[in-house]
């Protein structure tokens, strides 16, 4: 079920770094915006009908505005291009209320924050929240160069600047991040948060897992993913538990597309298995998980899946629809 949209105006559009703009969003009626917690994102409905998720990167105690940062992605599927080229100061946009699939674990004894490129957006909000509550943390921010480092001056001027380490790809080798060294010894109560490009996140998570970090201490949010097609992708049936109706899913069709053609609409956003908007309960059958949203344990439970990209290993999936 779609939640109500919020009408916002772009109060300010600023160049934060090379190819990165920030957008300050305020309610068109001047009212306070719904509260949010560090790690939250909003769905932004863009010109042209696209919907994209952007993390909130302002202080979570603010109720008068939301701040998002957007990278112009050369491999854009249209979202970042629309934000950079079609959205200007004064424009009115429709957004969702904040959602948080990437929350802080408040019982952590210490937090380790790792940001790659535009992945700084939720990580920065986390750093500000942790600093405000005097919780111990350390942040590492990796980017290609200083000119591509969004919010660099804001971080340098912050009260937690001494807890932040910048790592530039084009910088001296001495300042580059060594993941094996940083993640070598997992400690009870120390939680790791990572956000950024998929290659960066894969490197962080693989290193952490190889070093023995428990999954319960690893927190991550993917911005995008390449949905992997397989030669094994075959047709299968989906049964709707509420009506008993059976819908055939062709080998080259997503479950969400086939259901939409059959008149069953599932709320969707990213269509890449990263946002969780379309998450659907599975009552019977074995999903073929292709998402980046569920944890390995959640995937293994096989009681939910993402119909925008995931398929079925069994001939029939019974869905709670």
N, C-alpha and C positions, 0 to 999 in steps of 0.2 A: 504494500500500500504506500503510495507516495505521500510524504509529509508536505505540509503547507510550505510554499515558497515565501521567501522574504525579499522584499523589494529594496535594493540598495543603490546608492549613487556613488560613483567614483569621485571621491573628494580630492584625491591627489594621485597622480601617476608620476613616479620618479625613476630615473635611471640609477640602479644600485651598483651595477658593474657592467662590463662588456656583455651584451646580449641578455642582461637580466633587468627586469623592471619590477618595481613594487607598486601595489595598488592599495590605497586606503579606501575602505568601503564603509559608508555610514548609512543608517536607515533613512529612506526617503521621507518618512514622516517625523524624523527627528527623535524618535523614541530610542530607548536603550535596546541594544541587541541582546539576543539570548547569551547567557554565560557559557564559557567553554573552559576546558582544562588543557594543560600542555600536551601536545601531540595531536590535537584535534585538526580536522580539515572541514571544508565546506565544499559542496557541489556547486559549481558555477555554470549557469546555463548561458551559453555563448551565442553570439550572432551566428546564424546559419544552422542552428538546431543542435550543436554539439553540447555535451555536458562533460566537464572535467573536474577532478578533485585538486584542490590546492590547500596546503597546510597553512594554518594561521601562525604568524610569526611575531605577533605583538604580545605584550604582557597580558597574561590571562586574567588579570584583575580589571582590565579595561572593558567597559560596557558600551562606550560611545563609538567604537570603531573595530573593524577587523582589518588586519594587514596581511596581504599575501605577496609572495614573490614568484615570478614566472620567468623561466629560462626560454629564450627563443631556440627551440630545438630544430636543428637542420633536418632531422628525420621526423618532423612533426606530422601527425595525422590530421592537423588542422587546428588543434586546440591552442597551442602556444602561439601559432601564427595569428590566429584570430585575436588573442589577447593583446599581442604587440601591435598589430596593424589596425584592428577594427575597434578596439576599446580605448576611449580617451577620457580625460577628466570631464566630469559633468554627465557622462553617460549613466543610464539606469540599467541595472542588471538584476536578474532573479537568481537567488542563491537558496540553498537549503540551510536549515539550522545546523550548527556544528555537530559533527560525529567524531567519536574518538575510538579508533581501532589500535592506537599506539600509545596507551597511557603509561605514565610513570608508575613504577612499583614503589609505593610510599613506604613499604617496610624495608627497603634496601638500606644497607649500612653505608654504601657508597655507590655512586653512579659513574659509569664510563660512557661518555657521549662521543660518537664518531660520525662526522658529517663528510659527505663527498659532494662537492659542487653545490647544486641547488638543494640538495638534501639538508642543507643548513636550516631550512625553514622550520620544520618541527623541532629540530635539535636546539635551535636558539631559544625557542619558547620554553623548552625544558630547562635550559641553563638558567634562564631568568627566574623560573619558578623555584628551582633548587637553591639559587642564590638568595632569593627572598626568604626562604625558609631555613637558611643557614645549614642546608644539607650538604655533606661532602661530595664533591664531584670533580671530574677532570674532563676536559673537552679537547678533541683533536679534529681540526678542520682541514681537509685536504682539497686542494683545487689546482687547476692547471697553471694558474699564475695569479699574482696579486690583483691584476686588473680584472680578473674574472671572479674575484672573491666578493660575493654579495655581503653587505652589512659589515665589512671589514672595520670601518671607522667606528661604527656603533659598538662593536665588540671591544675594540681597543680602548674606547672611552668608558666602558662599563665597569662596575664595581667588581666583576669577576674576571677581569682581563688576565690576571696572573694565573688563572686556572685553565687558560686556553692556549693551545699550541697550534700554530699555523704550519702547514706543510704544502709547499708549492712544487709542482712537477718540474718547473723550469729553475728551481732554486738549487742551492748548494746541496751536495749529498748529505752533509751533516744534519740538515734540517728535515730530511725525508723520513716518513713514518715507517718503522719496522714493525709490522704486525706480529711476527713471531715473538719479538721481544716484549711488546706491549701486552700481549694476550697469553704469555707463557704460563702464568700461574693463576688459574681461577681461584678466587677466594669465596667462602660462604658469605652470602649477603651482598656481594658486589654484582651489580646488574649492568649489562652492556646494552646500549641502544645504538642502532645504526640506521642511517638513511642516506640515499644517494643513488647514483647510476647502478644498474644491475651488476656490472663487473666488479665494482668497488664493494658492493654489499656481499656478493658471492665470496670474494677474497676474505673479507672480515669474518663472515660466518663459518666458512670452511676452516680458517685458521683457528677460530675459537673452538669449534667442535673437535678439531684434531688435538687441541691442547686440553681437552677434557671439560670444557664449560658445559654445565647442565643446560638443557633446553629451557628450563624454567627461569634461567638468568639471562636469556637472549631475547631481545625485543627488536623488532625491525618492521619497516614499512616500505614496500616497493612502490615506486611511482608508475612504472610501466614494465611490461614483459612481452616477450615474443611468444605467442601461443604456438607450441610445437605441434606440427602435423605429423602423423605417423602413418606408415604404410599399413599398420594394423587397424587404423580407424575403419570401423565397419558400421553398418546400419544396426539399429536396435530399437526397442519399443520403450516408451515412457507411459506409465499409467498414472492418471490423476486420482488420488485416493478419495477425493470428495464425491466424484461422479462415476468412477470406474472406467471412464473414457480412456482409450489407448491411442497414443499418437506415435506414428512411425518417424524415427529420426534417420534421415539419409546419411550416408558416409561422409558427404561433403557439407552437411548442415550442422549448425550448432543446435543444442536443445532449445535455447531461448528463441532462435529464429523459427524453428519448426513449430514451437508452441504459439508464437505470435501469429504465424500463418493460420494456425488452427483457432485463433481468436482468444488465446490465453496469454495475456500480457504479464511479463515479469519485470519489475523495476530494474533498470540497468543503467550503468554509467560508463565504466571504463572499457567494457567488452574485452578485457585482457586478463581477467582473473586476479586483479590486484586490489580492488576497492571493497569487495564484500557486499556491494549493494544488492546483488541478485541472489545471495546465499539462500539456498533452499534445503529444507529437511528431506532426507532420504529415508523412507520407511522399509524398503526391501531392495535387494540388489547390491551390486558392487560398483561404485563409481570408478572411472578412470580419471584421476585428478590431474589437471593440467594448470592449476592456479598457482599463484604465488602468495595467496592471502592466508590460507589455513596453515597452521603449524604441522610438522610431520605427524605429531600425535593426533591432531584433529583429523588429518587425512586418513590415518590408519583406522580411526573409529568408524569411518564410512557411514556416518549418520547425517551428513550434510555435504553439499557440493555447490560449485558455481556453474550454473547452466549456460553462462555466456561463453565458456570455453571447454569445460570438462565434459567427458563422455561417459560411457559405461563399459565395464569389462564383462558384465552379465547381459544376457539377451533381453532382460526386462529390468527397468528401474521403476519403483513405485515412489512417487513424490507426494509430499504433504501439500498438495494444491487442490 
